Amino acid sequence: MNYGPLVFLAAFFALAASWFGLVLTPQMQVGHLQQTNTIPDGVTYPVSRPGLAKEGIDVYRANGCAYCHSQQAGQTATVCDVILTDAGTNQSALISALVKVNPRLSEVEAKAWAGNLPRRVLQGVNKSVADSAVGALKVGDAKTELWIVPVGPDIARGWGKRRSVAEDFLFDYPVMPGAQRIGPDLASIGLRWPDPTWHLLHLYAPRSQVDDSTMPPYRFLFETRRIERALSPEALPLTGSLAPPPGYEVVPKAEARALVAYLMSLRADAPLFNAPLTVPAAPPAATNAPGASAGTTNAASTNAPAKPFTAEELLKAAQEKK
Amino acid sequence: MNGNLTQTVPVGVETAEPKANWRAVPVWLLILLLVLLYWAMLYFDQHSGWFSQDVYAPFRSQNEVALYQPKTEGPDLRRGQAVFENVCALCHNPDGMGKPNQGPPMAGSEWVVGSPARLIRIPLFGLNGPITVKDQEMIFPSGMPAMGAALPEDDLAAVLTYMRQAWGNKAAPITAEQIKAVKAQVGNRPQPFAPKELMDLPEK
C-alpha cells in the first residue's frame, strides 16, 4: 500500500501549523509595531537609542551578556492606590468618609491622616474599589489621586517600574530578551543605576561593587596605559589591590563606553496604553510599613546592589514580603 | 517444574487469532471532548485578548486595559493642541497669532475667551463677514468654513478648550455637552453665521 501522499500531507500540515503559529501569527500581532505615545503625557515612545548606545548593542551581543541577563521584567497584576492630596473644607465629613473607605482605620488615625497630606488611603485594591473610594472621598473639595501601580516579584526587586512590552525593543536588532537570570534582569538598569562610573567599575571588577557577584570581570574592555602628562578624565578611580602600578592608569576602551551607554539607555518605564502606570510626581508619606529593612534585604538577596531607589519601591517591596 | 504450569489444551477448541476491528467511539468520550472544546473556546475568548498587541499578561481584554489607564485632572490640553495643529493652525498659525487674509489672531481675542455660545457656533457652522477682533476691523475674503462640523464633539471641545487656555488665554474649558447643546439648538443650518448675528446672542 502506498502511504506516500498521506505521509506528505501529514508532514505538510504539521509544518504549516507550526509556521502559522510561530511565524505568521506573531508577525501579524507585532510585526507592524510603530512608535506610540505615552499616556497621559503624549510623549513619543520609544525614541531611537543614541548613537553610542546603538553601538553598545553589538558589544552586549558579542560578549554574550544575554546568556546570563534577561531584559524582560514581568508583572503579575495591576492594582490601584488612592492618595488623598487635599483635605478640603469639610473635615468631619472627610474623616467619616475615610473611616468608611478604609475600615481598618480608627477615627483618631483618620484625623491624623487628614492633617498630614498627601497620604495613601488605600493600597493595592482593584479598579472598582478604588473608583468607589475616590467617589466617597469627594466631600468638601477634598482632592484625591488614583494611582495605577503594576506589581509583581520583578517589580518588588526594583528591576522595573512595569512589565516589558514589545515597544521597549522597537529599535533594537537583534532583540535580546534573554532566557536565563544568572544575573539580575536589565530591562531598567539605566533607571536603577544611572551612574556610568559605577557600571565601568562593575565591568572592570564586579566584586568591587557587588559583594557576592558571580559576574566575570571584563577587563579586556579596558586599557592599562602609562599616564602621559596628567591623569585622563576617564581613568577609573581604582583603589587598593585593583589600583594599577604607579604611573599607569586604567581607561575604558570604546567598547566599554558603548556598552555602558547602552546599559544607560535601558529604561523601560514609559507609561503606555498596553502597560499603564501612574508616574507619581512626589512620593507621599508612608502609610504604616517599616519599609527600609524589607527593601534592602529583598534587593540584596537578588544580587542587586543594596540601594533601593524610591520610597515607592520600598513600600512595594514591603508589601510583597508580607 | 511442570506442576501447574502445564495445561492440557483440549484439541479443536483453540481460539482464533485476535483481529482488529472497527468500533464506534463511545458517546461519552465524544461528549467529553465537545465539552472540553467548548470550555477551551470560552477560556480563549476571556483570556486571550484576541491576540491584540495591546493586551499583555496581567490583563485579559482590551476593555480591561482601557479601564486601568491613568486619568489626568482637568481638560486634555495635549489632545486639543494636536487637533489645533492639524485642523486650525493652517490659517490661524500654530502660535495663535493669525495670518493676514486667512484667519484672525486667537491669542487674547474676545471671540475666543468670551461667550462660549458664540465661540462654539464658529467652527460648527462657519463665519463670514467683516469681524472686529481686539478693536481692529478685519476682512477675510474667504471667511471661515465649518471646519469643526465633522470633528467628533470630544475633539472639538478639546481644541476649543486649548484655544481658551493657550497663548496666555485664561477662560473656562468647553465641554462636549455644551457643543451638543448648541448643535441641538441651531439644528441644520447650511449657511455660515455673520459676526453681527453672533453678537446678538446673549453673553452666556
Interface residues (C-beta under 8 A of the other chain):
Chain A: T25 M28 Q29 V30 L33 I39 P40 D41 G42 G74 Q75 T76 A77 T78 C80 K127 L146 W147 I148 P150 G152 R163 V165 A166 P271 F273 N274 A275 P276 L277 T278
Chain B: F51 S52 Q53 D54 V55 Y56 A57 P58 F59 V65 L67 Y68 Q69 P70 K71 T72 D76 R78 R79 A82
